[in-house]
Amino acid sequence: MMMSKRFQVAIFLTATAGLFAQTPPPAQLGALAPSNIAKDRPKPPFDLTGTWQHGGGQNNNFRFSPPDGFKLTPFAQKHFDAARAAQAAGKVYQDDIGNCWPAGLPVIMTRVWPIAMIQLPTAIYMISGFMNSIRIIYMDGRPHTDPDVVVPSFSGESIGHWENDALVVDSKYFVDDHHWLDGGIPLTDQFHMVERIRLIDKGANMEVEYTATDPKSWVGEWKWTKRFRRMDDTDITEAACLPDLNEHMPSVKAEHSGR
């Protein structure tokens, strides 16, 4: 039996549509792929390449402390109260960093060690002098990874884009344990942070405005502003955290850690 030409065309279109539906999207090029780096992009307003260190000074505390009037969830309040009790007893609460767990974002950004930054068209690589912790801000237009396949980390996944004279960075997908803010406040897998990064003082200093949420630990948005100095006479060096070298620290021992 002969099929009509119209029916044949309909079958062809249906089969072709099914073929395209099954074709996976092209793979995301790596940030260091030469063809990705070579793509045409607008010139960025500034270059963060260099060595930076938290500047300290007035209104520039290195700690990420809760803002005035903060409200914690019952889960986080329990840890916060335990941390205050440990401090009153001369102990350190949950010294995971002393036990060589990564500090993670945002704490790693303002510790006393410098951070080397290398800016490429596709990504900004940040390597801390503390434990040589690495952070990557992807700048090549990729979206955040599918939450069903992403691997959480202490630095999370950071995606950046330019808005006028600012670099805006959206970070999420953090680990759910051994990750803290200052003051004994736990960070969870719901932690989300947005940074607005600008160069000021003719590029000698960097200002970062942080906005953070974590509905498992606190209510609303918390904000901080930190400033960093460009350190042209400083390089980072190899550094590792080895538990046996930290045994002299009372805070890493259970009887002194406030656990």
Backbone as JSON, one array per atom type, in Angstrom:
{
  "sequence": "MMMSKRFQVAIFLTATAGLFAQTPPPAQLGALAPSNIAKDRPKPPFDLTGTWQHGGGQNNNFRFSPPDGFKLTPFAQKHFDAARAAQAAGKVYQDDIGNCWPAGLPVIMTRVWPIAMIQLPTAIYMISGFMNSIRIIYMDGRPHTDPDVVVPSFSGESIGHWENDALVVDSKYFVDDHHWLDGGIPLTDQFHMVERIRLIDKGANMEVEYTATDPKSWVGEWKWTKRFRRMDDTDITEAACLPDLNEHMPSVKAEHSGR",
  "N": [[0.85, -1.19, 0.0], [0.6, 2.17, -0.84], [1.94, 5.02, 0.78], [0.69, 8.27, 1.4], [2.2, 11.29, 0.18], [2.11, 13.41, 2.0], [1.79, 12.06, 4.41], [4.21, 10.7, 4.56], [6.01, 12.82, 4.82], [5.23, 13.76, 7.33], [5.99, 11.64, 8.98], [8.77, 11.73, 8.6], [9.4, 14.27, 9.71], [8.64, 13.87, 12.36], [10.44, 11.86, 13.17], [12.85, 13.2, 12.79], [12.62, 15.3, 14.65], [12.64, 13.81, 16.99], [15.25, 12.85, 16.88], [16.79, 15.21, 17.18], [15.96, 15.94, 19.7], [17.17, 14.05, 21.26], [19.81, 14.63, 21.04], [22.59, 15.56, 22.83], [23.46, 18.65, 24.48], [26.26, 20.71, 23.45], [29.43, 20.06, 24.98], [30.59, 21.85, 27.87], [33.21, 24.04, 27.41], [36.41, 23.85, 28.94], [37.77, 26.17, 31.35], [40.39, 26.78, 30.8], [40.74, 26.04, 28.21], [42.22, 26.72, 25.12], [40.63, 27.62, 22.95], [38.42, 28.62, 24.24], [39.45, 30.68, 25.82], [40.26, 32.34, 23.77], [37.97, 33.46, 22.68], [35.98, 36.23, 21.55], [35.43, 38.89, 23.73], [34.05, 41.55, 25.72], [36.28, 44.11, 26.91], [37.43, 43.81, 30.23], [36.65, 45.89, 33.11], [38.68, 46.06, 35.0], [41.68, 44.43, 36.26], [42.34, 41.77, 38.33], [44.66, 40.44, 38.76], [47.38, 39.64, 40.76], [48.8, 39.94, 44.1], [46.98, 39.85, 47.06], [45.89, 41.1, 50.24], [43.94, 41.01, 53.2], [43.11, 44.14, 54.56], [42.74, 45.11, 57.2], [42.36, 47.46, 59.93], [40.32, 50.39, 60.75], [36.82, 49.84, 60.85], [37.04, 47.56, 59.3], [37.09, 44.86, 60.01], [38.5, 41.6, 60.28], [36.87, 39.49, 60.8], [33.87, 37.66, 60.06], [31.28, 38.48, 61.4], [28.06, 38.15, 63.08], [25.45, 40.47, 62.17], [24.1, 43.45, 63.8], [21.2, 42.86, 65.78], [20.65, 40.33, 64.8], [19.03, 37.21, 63.94], [18.94, 33.87, 64.74], [18.38, 30.49, 63.58], [16.9, 27.76, 65.47], [18.65, 25.56, 65.28], [21.19, 26.75, 64.6], [21.4, 28.53, 66.73], [21.87, 26.91, 68.92], [24.53, 26.08, 68.49], [25.79, 28.59, 68.48], [25.33, 29.49, 71.13], [26.73, 27.51, 72.51], [29.3, 28.05, 71.62], [29.78, 30.58, 72.76], [29.7, 29.88, 75.46], [31.92, 28.18, 75.57], [33.94, 30.01, 74.95], [33.79, 31.69, 77.19], [34.77, 29.96, 79.05], [37.38, 29.85, 78.38], [38.01, 28.35, 76.16], [38.15, 27.06, 72.76], [35.65, 26.83, 70.4], [34.73, 24.13, 68.4], [37.13, 23.84, 66.66], [37.71, 23.35, 63.78], [39.36, 24.22, 61.71], [41.86, 24.24, 62.93], [42.17, 21.54, 63.07], [42.72, 20.91, 60.53], [40.67, 20.99, 58.65], [39.36, 22.57, 55.72], [39.12, 26.17, 55.63], [37.23, 27.5, 54.07], [34.8, 29.48, 52.18], [33.14, 32.34, 53.57], [35.36, 32.83, 55.11], [38.06, 32.19, 54.49], [38.94, 34.28, 52.94], [39.75, 36.47, 54.47], [41.7, 35.85, 56.32], [45.0, 35.91, 57.88], [46.8, 35.43, 55.87], [48.2, 36.08, 52.62], [46.57, 36.29, 49.35], [46.94, 34.96, 46.19], [46.01, 36.06, 43.01], [44.91, 35.31, 39.77], [43.85, 36.53, 36.82], [42.02, 35.58, 34.07], [40.44, 35.69, 30.79], [38.37, 33.86, 31.01], [38.18, 32.9, 33.61], [38.84, 33.5, 37.1], [41.46, 32.79, 39.13], [42.07, 32.03, 42.46], [44.42, 31.64, 44.94], [45.1, 30.82, 48.15], [47.49, 31.75, 50.63], [47.13, 30.33, 52.88], [47.01, 27.08, 53.66], [47.07, 26.74, 50.95], [44.59, 26.87, 49.74], [42.26, 26.75, 47.1], [40.29, 28.79, 44.96], [37.93, 29.23, 42.39], [36.6, 31.48, 40.12], [34.31, 31.41, 37.71], [34.17, 32.91, 34.54], [33.21, 32.72, 32.01], [30.65, 32.76, 31.08], [29.16, 30.51, 31.66], [26.42, 28.7, 33.21], [25.35, 28.03, 36.64], [26.18, 24.78, 37.87], [24.12, 21.87, 37.37], [22.15, 21.06, 40.14], [21.77, 18.39, 40.73], [24.03, 17.04, 39.99], [26.25, 18.39, 40.86], [29.22, 18.73, 42.83], [29.46, 19.43, 46.12], [31.48, 21.86, 47.91], [34.03, 23.42, 50.0], [34.66, 25.94, 49.1], [32.6, 26.33, 47.41], [30.69, 26.86, 44.36], [31.54, 29.33, 42.14], [30.27, 31.86, 40.11], [30.89, 34.45, 37.93], [30.24, 37.83, 36.72], [30.42, 40.91, 34.85], [29.31, 44.06, 35.97], [29.0, 47.16, 35.03], [31.38, 48.97, 36.72], [31.98, 46.94, 38.44], [32.7, 43.65, 39.61], [30.57, 41.02, 39.84], [29.83, 38.31, 41.82], [28.42, 35.18, 42.16], [27.9, 32.71, 44.49], [27.43, 29.34, 45.42], [26.4, 26.01, 46.5], [27.73, 24.69, 48.73], [29.54, 22.72, 51.21], [28.04, 20.77, 53.87], [28.93, 20.47, 56.44], [31.4, 20.92, 59.02], [31.99, 23.55, 58.38], [32.17, 26.94, 58.9], [31.06, 30.18, 60.06], [32.6, 33.03, 61.67], [32.39, 33.06, 65.25], [31.13, 30.7, 65.87], [28.98, 29.96, 64.26], [27.25, 27.81, 62.22], [27.68, 26.99, 58.76], [25.68, 25.89, 56.05], [24.42, 23.57, 53.52], [22.71, 25.26, 52.31], [23.8, 27.74, 52.22], [24.44, 30.81, 50.64], [26.08, 33.19, 48.7], [26.72, 36.48, 47.58], [28.98, 38.56, 45.97], [30.18, 41.87, 45.47], [32.68, 43.22, 43.78], [35.13, 45.69, 43.67], [37.75, 47.77, 42.42], [39.55, 50.25, 44.12], [40.97, 53.48, 44.98], [42.77, 53.99, 42.86], [43.41, 51.43, 42.07], [44.98, 50.39, 44.04], [43.75, 49.26, 46.18], [41.25, 46.86, 47.04], [37.78, 46.53, 47.23], [35.24, 44.66, 48.73], [31.9, 43.87, 48.76], [29.86, 41.91, 50.64], [27.03, 39.8, 50.54], [25.03, 37.61, 52.24], [23.15, 34.61, 52.67], [21.59, 32.04, 54.57], [19.26, 29.99, 55.09], [18.99, 27.82, 56.79], [20.44, 28.49, 58.98], [20.22, 31.25, 59.72], [18.04, 34.18, 59.77], [17.02, 36.12, 57.04], [19.14, 38.5, 55.2], [22.65, 38.82, 55.55], [25.19, 41.26, 55.72], [28.44, 42.39, 54.82], [31.33, 44.52, 54.47], [34.51, 44.42, 53.14], [37.96, 45.34, 52.89], [40.88, 45.12, 50.89], [44.44, 45.06, 50.47], [46.69, 45.67, 47.78], [49.56, 43.74, 47.36], [52.46, 44.15, 46.25], [55.01, 43.35, 46.84], [55.0, 40.78, 47.73], [54.77, 37.23, 47.73], [52.92, 34.16, 47.59], [53.55, 31.04, 49.28], [54.25, 27.49, 49.24], [52.09, 25.67, 51.33], [50.95, 23.55, 53.9], [48.56, 21.88, 55.93], [49.16, 19.93, 58.59], [48.07, 17.49, 60.77], [49.68, 16.45, 62.89], [51.51, 18.44, 63.33], [50.04, 20.33, 64.57], [49.48, 19.49, 67.08], [50.33, 20.73, 69.38], [48.54, 22.69, 69.87], [46.09, 23.68, 72.06], [43.39, 23.91, 71.32], [42.78, 21.94, 69.46], [42.38, 19.64, 70.79], [40.08, 17.43, 72.3], [39.24, 17.92, 74.95], [39.6, 20.61, 75.24], [38.24, 21.87, 73.26], [35.6, 22.57, 73.4], [33.62, 20.95, 72.38]],
  "CA": [[0.0, 0.0, 0.0], [1.41, 3.38, -0.96], [1.63, 6.09, 1.73], [0.62, 9.58, 0.78], [3.39, 12.12, 0.37], [1.92, 14.19, 3.21], [2.02, 11.16, 5.54], [5.65, 10.43, 4.58], [6.66, 14.02, 5.36], [4.93, 13.82, 8.75], [6.85, 10.64, 9.65], [10.14, 12.25, 8.56], [9.53, 15.37, 10.66], [8.57, 13.3, 13.71], [11.7, 11.16, 13.43], [13.91, 14.21, 12.9], [12.44, 15.99, 15.93], [13.11, 12.91, 18.04], [16.7, 12.79, 16.82], [17.34, 16.42, 17.77], [15.65, 15.95, 21.13], [18.09, 13.15, 21.94], [21.18, 15.11, 20.87], [22.97, 16.33, 24.01], [24.08, 19.95, 24.2], [27.72, 20.62, 23.39], [30.09, 20.08, 26.28], [31.15, 23.13, 28.3], [34.66, 24.12, 27.3], [37.12, 24.17, 30.16], [38.18, 27.57, 31.46], [41.73, 26.94, 30.25], [40.79, 25.63, 26.81], [42.65, 27.86, 24.3], [39.54, 28.15, 22.14], [37.54, 29.37, 25.13], [40.16, 31.92, 26.16], [40.41, 33.17, 22.57], [36.7, 34.03, 22.23], [35.83, 37.68, 21.68], [34.68, 39.34, 24.9], [34.35, 42.95, 26.06], [37.41, 44.3, 27.81], [36.97, 44.0, 31.61], [36.99, 47.21, 33.66], [39.93, 45.99, 35.78], [42.36, 43.13, 36.31], [42.67, 41.45, 39.72], [45.92, 39.7, 38.85], [48.28, 40.2, 41.77], [48.71, 39.36, 45.44], [46.13, 40.7, 47.87], [45.76, 40.7, 51.64], [42.97, 41.8, 53.94], [43.85, 45.31, 55.02], [42.59, 45.48, 58.6], [42.09, 48.86, 60.17], [39.01, 50.78, 61.24], [35.66, 49.4, 60.07], [37.48, 46.55, 58.34], [37.43, 43.69, 60.82], [38.7, 40.4, 59.47], [35.85, 38.5, 61.15], [32.53, 37.7, 59.49], [30.45, 38.36, 62.6], [26.64, 38.45, 62.84], [25.11, 41.9, 62.26], [23.24, 43.84, 64.93], [19.81, 42.42, 65.69], [20.53, 39.08, 64.04], [18.18, 36.14, 64.47], [19.39, 32.55, 64.31], [17.47, 29.36, 63.7], [17.23, 26.95, 66.66], [19.84, 24.74, 64.97], [22.4, 27.57, 64.71], [21.45, 29.13, 68.06], [22.5, 25.94, 69.81], [25.98, 26.17, 68.29], [26.23, 29.91, 68.9], [25.36, 29.51, 72.59], [27.83, 26.64, 72.95], [30.55, 28.76, 71.34], [29.92, 31.62, 73.77], [30.03, 29.21, 76.71], [33.3, 27.72, 75.47], [34.82, 31.18, 75.04], [33.8, 32.12, 78.59], [35.57, 28.99, 79.79], [38.74, 29.89, 77.87], [38.19, 27.31, 75.15], [37.78, 27.38, 71.38], [34.57, 25.92, 70.0], [34.76, 23.52, 67.06], [38.28, 24.34, 65.9], [37.92, 22.46, 62.63], [40.51, 24.7, 60.94], [43.04, 23.72, 63.61], [42.24, 20.11, 62.75], [43.08, 20.84, 59.1], [39.56, 21.14, 57.7], [39.47, 23.86, 55.01], [38.36, 27.28, 56.21], [36.08, 27.73, 53.19], [34.27, 30.84, 52.03], [33.98, 33.48, 53.2], [36.41, 33.04, 56.11], [39.4, 32.08, 53.92], [39.31, 35.51, 52.25], [40.24, 37.54, 55.34], [42.69, 35.42, 57.31], [46.21, 36.75, 57.85], [47.67, 35.04, 54.76], [47.86, 36.72, 51.34], [45.89, 35.49, 48.32], [47.4, 35.23, 44.83], [44.9, 36.03, 42.06], [45.28, 35.31, 38.35], [42.62, 36.78, 36.06], [41.98, 35.25, 32.65], [39.12, 36.05, 30.26], [37.39, 32.83, 31.3], [38.12, 32.54, 35.03], [39.79, 34.12, 38.03], [41.97, 31.77, 40.05], [42.53, 32.57, 43.73], [45.12, 30.64, 45.74], [45.42, 31.41, 49.44], [48.7, 31.3, 51.31], [46.72, 29.47, 53.99], [46.7, 25.73, 53.16], [47.01, 26.8, 49.49], [43.21, 26.66, 49.31], [42.01, 27.35, 45.79], [38.94, 29.2, 44.61], [37.83, 29.57, 40.98], [35.42, 32.23, 39.71], [34.16, 31.22, 36.27], [33.79, 34.16, 33.89], [33.0, 32.45, 30.59], [29.23, 32.75, 30.74], [28.49, 29.26, 32.01], [25.5, 28.78, 34.35], [25.68, 27.13, 37.74], [26.02, 23.36, 37.57], [22.87, 21.22, 37.8], [22.31, 20.64, 41.54], [21.74, 16.94, 40.85], [25.33, 16.45, 39.67], [27.34, 19.19, 41.4], [29.92, 18.23, 44.01], [29.63, 20.55, 47.05], [32.85, 22.08, 48.37], [34.18, 24.48, 50.99], [34.66, 27.21, 48.37], [31.4, 26.42, 46.61], [30.86, 27.14, 42.93], [31.43, 30.77, 41.95], [30.05, 32.3, 38.74], [31.03, 35.9, 37.93], [29.98, 38.63, 35.53], [30.7, 42.33, 35.05], [28.24, 45.06, 35.97], [29.66, 48.47, 35.03], [32.75, 48.94, 37.25], [32.02, 45.94, 39.51], [32.63, 42.22, 39.35], [29.54, 40.43, 40.69], [30.11, 36.88, 41.91], [27.37, 34.41, 42.82], [28.51, 31.45, 44.96], [26.57, 28.41, 46.17], [26.83, 24.62, 46.49], [28.74, 24.5, 49.76], [29.41, 21.53, 52.05], [27.04, 20.91, 54.93], [29.51, 20.1, 57.73], [32.77, 21.41, 59.26], [32.09, 24.82, 57.67], [31.71, 27.87, 59.93], [31.36, 31.61, 60.16], [33.15, 33.4, 62.97], [31.41, 33.09, 66.33], [30.49, 29.42, 66.08], [27.74, 29.85, 63.48], [27.49, 26.84, 61.16], [27.21, 27.2, 57.4], [25.07, 24.65, 55.57], [24.34, 23.45, 52.07], [21.85, 26.34, 51.83], [24.55, 29.0, 52.23], [24.52, 31.47, 49.33], [26.79, 34.45, 48.88], [26.95, 37.34, 46.42], [30.02, 39.57, 46.2], [30.4, 42.95, 44.51], [34.11, 43.51, 43.92], [35.57, 46.88, 42.95], [39.06, 48.33, 42.73], [39.47, 51.64, 44.57], [42.27, 54.12, 45.22], [43.59, 53.8, 41.65], [43.82, 50.03, 41.96], [45.83, 49.97, 45.16], [42.94, 48.53, 47.15], [40.07, 46.17, 46.54], [36.66, 46.54, 48.17], [34.29, 43.58, 48.46], [30.65, 43.9, 49.51], [29.33, 40.56, 50.75], [25.65, 39.59, 50.97], [24.96, 36.17, 52.47], [21.95, 34.02, 53.25], [21.62, 30.62, 54.9], [18.0, 29.83, 55.83], [19.1, 26.8, 57.84], [21.18, 29.02, 60.13], [19.76, 32.56, 60.17], [16.91, 34.8, 59.08], [17.34, 37.31, 56.25], [20.45, 38.69, 54.58], [23.73, 39.42, 56.33], [26.07, 42.01, 54.83], [29.73, 42.89, 55.31], [32.22, 45.12, 53.48], [35.92, 44.21, 53.5], [38.92, 45.96, 51.99], [42.13, 44.37, 50.74], [45.57, 45.82, 49.92], [47.54, 45.02, 46.8], [50.87, 43.49, 47.98], [53.36, 43.9, 45.13], [56.29, 42.81, 47.31], [54.68, 39.54, 48.44], [54.35, 36.03, 47.01], [52.52, 33.07, 48.47], [54.45, 29.89, 49.24], [53.58, 26.22, 49.51], [51.71, 25.52, 52.73], [50.09, 22.41, 54.15], [48.14, 21.7, 57.31], [49.41, 18.55, 59.01], [47.55, 17.4, 62.14], [50.69, 16.2, 63.92], [52.2, 19.69, 63.63], [49.13, 21.17, 65.34], [49.16, 18.84, 68.34], [50.64, 21.61, 70.51], [47.46, 23.66, 70.02], [45.05, 23.13, 72.94], [42.06, 23.94, 70.73], [42.5, 20.77, 68.64], [42.14, 18.51, 71.68], [38.66, 17.38, 72.65], [38.96, 18.49, 76.27], [39.71, 22.07, 75.18], [37.62, 22.41, 72.06], [34.22, 22.94, 73.63], [32.69, 20.09, 71.59]],
  "C": [[0.89, 1.25, 0.0], [0.95, 4.41, 0.07], [1.57, 7.41, 0.98], [1.88, 10.36, 1.07], [3.29, 12.93, 1.66], [2.22, 13.33, 4.45], [3.51, 10.86, 5.69], [6.4, 11.62, 5.19], [6.44, 14.1, 6.87], [5.8, 12.84, 9.52], [8.29, 11.15, 9.71], [10.35, 13.35, 9.61], [9.5, 14.86, 12.1], [9.88, 12.62, 14.07], [12.84, 12.16, 13.62], [13.82, 14.96, 14.21], [12.93, 15.13, 17.07], [14.62, 12.83, 18.08], [17.33, 14.01, 17.48], [17.09, 16.47, 19.27], [16.63, 15.09, 21.91], [19.54, 13.62, 21.84], [21.57, 15.96, 22.08], [23.56, 17.67, 23.62], [25.59, 19.81, 24.15], [28.33, 20.75, 24.77], [30.63, 21.47, 26.58], [32.66, 23.09, 28.14], [35.28, 24.44, 28.65], [37.6, 25.61, 30.16], [39.56, 27.81, 30.86], [41.86, 26.44, 28.81], [41.18, 26.84, 25.94], [41.52, 28.46, 23.48], [38.55, 28.94, 22.98], [38.17, 30.72, 25.48], [40.18, 32.89, 24.97], [39.11, 33.81, 22.1], [36.68, 35.54, 22.44], [34.95, 38.01, 22.88], [34.99, 40.82, 25.12], [35.53, 43.04, 27.02], [36.91, 44.53, 29.23], [37.4, 45.35, 32.16], [38.25, 47.21, 34.51], [40.45, 44.57, 35.78], [42.8, 42.88, 37.75], [44.0, 40.71, 39.86], [46.89, 40.4, 39.81], [48.12, 39.44, 43.08], [47.99, 40.35, 46.34], [46.07, 40.17, 49.3], [44.75, 41.62, 52.33], [43.67, 42.93, 54.67], [43.77, 45.62, 56.49], [42.24, 46.95, 58.73], [40.66, 49.12, 60.6], [37.9, 50.37, 60.28], [36.03, 48.38, 58.99], [37.93, 45.3, 59.09], [37.56, 42.46, 59.94], [37.61, 39.36, 59.73], [34.55, 38.75, 60.37], [31.55, 37.43, 60.64], [29.0, 38.66, 62.27], [26.37, 39.95, 62.96], [24.26, 42.17, 63.5], [21.82, 43.33, 64.7], [19.61, 41.12, 64.94], [19.63, 38.07, 64.75], [18.62, 34.82, 63.87], [18.24, 31.55, 64.36], [17.81, 28.58, 64.96], [18.48, 26.1, 66.47], [21.12, 25.55, 65.17], [22.53, 28.19, 66.09], [22.12, 28.2, 69.06], [24.02, 26.0, 69.7], [26.51, 27.51, 68.78], [26.33, 30.01, 70.42], [26.49, 28.66, 73.13], [29.18, 27.31, 72.72], [30.82, 29.85, 72.37], [30.3, 31.01, 75.12], [31.47, 28.71, 76.71], [34.27, 28.88, 75.59], [34.91, 31.68, 76.48], [34.65, 31.21, 79.45], [37.02, 28.95, 79.3], [39.05, 28.83, 76.84], [37.81, 27.84, 73.78], [36.76, 26.36, 70.93], [34.76, 25.43, 68.57], [35.9, 24.05, 66.2], [38.6, 23.38, 64.76], [39.12, 22.91, 61.8], [41.8, 24.21, 61.59], [43.25, 22.23, 63.39], [42.38, 19.87, 61.25], [41.89, 20.71, 58.15], [39.72, 22.49, 57.0], [38.63, 24.94, 55.68], [37.11, 27.58, 55.38], [35.7, 29.2, 53.1], [33.22, 31.1, 53.1], [35.23, 33.65, 54.05], [37.81, 33.05, 55.49], [39.87, 33.4, 53.31], [40.0, 36.53, 53.16], [41.19, 37.06, 56.43], [44.0, 36.17, 57.07], [47.15, 36.39, 56.71], [47.24, 35.74, 53.48], [47.2, 35.74, 50.38], [46.42, 35.93, 46.96], [46.21, 35.08, 43.88], [45.44, 36.14, 40.64], [44.0, 35.44, 37.55], [42.85, 36.47, 34.59], [40.62, 35.68, 32.09], [38.01, 35.09, 30.7], [37.23, 32.51, 32.78], [39.12, 33.38, 35.82], [40.18, 33.05, 39.04], [42.53, 32.47, 41.29], [43.16, 31.44, 44.54], [45.58, 31.31, 47.03], [46.76, 30.88, 49.95], [48.4, 30.39, 52.49], [46.24, 28.14, 53.43], [46.68, 25.64, 51.64], [45.61, 26.49, 48.97], [42.95, 27.41, 48.01], [40.53, 27.69, 45.63], [38.96, 29.62, 43.15], [36.52, 30.31, 40.74], [35.32, 32.1, 38.19], [33.55, 32.45, 35.64], [33.4, 33.96, 32.43], [31.54, 32.31, 30.21], [28.49, 31.48, 31.09], [27.49, 29.48, 33.14], [26.03, 27.95, 35.51], [25.41, 25.69, 37.32], [24.66, 22.86, 38.07], [23.05, 20.71, 39.23], [22.3, 19.12, 41.72], [23.1, 16.3, 40.6], [26.49, 17.22, 40.29], [27.94, 18.5, 42.62], [30.13, 19.41, 44.96], [31.08, 20.65, 47.53], [32.88, 23.21, 49.38], [34.2, 25.86, 50.33], [33.4, 27.39, 47.53], [31.72, 26.58, 45.13], [30.56, 28.61, 42.7], [31.32, 31.11, 40.47], [30.05, 33.84, 38.75], [30.62, 36.55, 36.62], [30.23, 40.1, 35.87], [29.42, 43.14, 35.03], [28.88, 46.43, 36.14], [31.08, 48.33, 35.59], [32.91, 47.89, 38.34], [32.01, 44.54, 38.93], [31.63, 41.62, 40.34], [29.71, 38.92, 40.65], [29.02, 36.21, 42.73], [27.95, 33.04, 43.19], [27.49, 30.63, 45.75], [27.15, 27.01, 46.02], [27.99, 24.38, 47.47], [28.5, 23.19, 50.52], [28.49, 21.83, 53.23], [27.6, 20.57, 56.31], [30.94, 20.65, 57.8], [33.02, 22.75, 58.56], [31.42, 25.88, 58.55], [31.93, 29.32, 59.53], [32.04, 31.85, 61.49], [32.03, 33.41, 64.01], [30.68, 31.78, 66.54], [29.18, 29.24, 65.35], [27.99, 28.91, 62.3], [26.96, 27.32, 59.81], [26.74, 25.86, 56.84], [25.07, 24.61, 54.05], [23.38, 24.47, 51.47], [22.54, 27.7, 51.85], [24.7, 29.52, 50.8], [25.13, 32.84, 49.53], [26.94, 35.18, 47.54], [27.98, 38.4, 46.8], [29.98, 40.62, 45.09], [31.81, 43.46, 44.75], [34.46, 44.72, 43.06], [37.01, 47.2, 43.33], [38.89, 49.8, 43.07], [40.88, 52.19, 44.75], [43.26, 53.83, 44.1], [44.16, 52.39, 41.56], [44.68, 49.54, 43.09], [45.07, 49.12, 46.17], [41.73, 47.92, 46.45], [39.0, 46.19, 47.62], [35.66, 45.47, 47.75], [33.08, 43.75, 49.37], [30.04, 42.5, 49.47], [27.86, 40.61, 51.17], [25.44, 38.09, 51.05], [23.62, 35.77, 53.07], [22.24, 32.55, 53.56], [20.37, 30.32, 55.73], [18.01, 28.72, 56.86], [19.75, 27.35, 59.1], [20.7, 30.39, 60.61], [18.64, 33.09, 59.29], [17.4, 36.02, 58.31], [18.73, 37.32, 55.67], [21.43, 39.28, 55.6], [24.71, 40.07, 55.36], [27.35, 42.42, 55.55], [30.45, 43.6, 54.15], [33.65, 44.98, 53.98], [36.81, 44.87, 52.44], [40.25, 45.23, 52.05], [43.19, 45.27, 50.1], [46.28, 45.0, 48.86], [48.95, 44.93, 47.39], [51.87, 43.13, 46.88], [54.71, 43.34, 45.54], [56.12, 41.47, 48.01], [54.3, 38.44, 47.46], [53.83, 35.03, 48.02], [53.5, 31.92, 48.3], [53.63, 28.63, 49.48], [53.29, 26.11, 51.0], [50.76, 24.34, 52.86], [49.74, 22.37, 55.63], [48.29, 20.23, 57.66], [49.0, 18.4, 60.47], [48.62, 17.21, 63.19], [51.47, 17.47, 64.26], [51.33, 20.62, 64.47], [48.81, 20.58, 66.71], [49.44, 19.72, 69.55], [49.52, 22.61, 70.78], [46.35, 23.07, 70.89], [43.69, 23.01, 72.27], [41.75, 22.71, 69.88], [42.23, 19.53, 69.48], [40.71, 18.58, 72.2], [38.36, 18.07, 73.97], [39.06, 20.01, 76.28], [38.92, 22.7, 74.04], [36.18, 22.85, 72.26], [33.23, 22.13, 72.85], [31.68, 19.43, 72.5]]
}
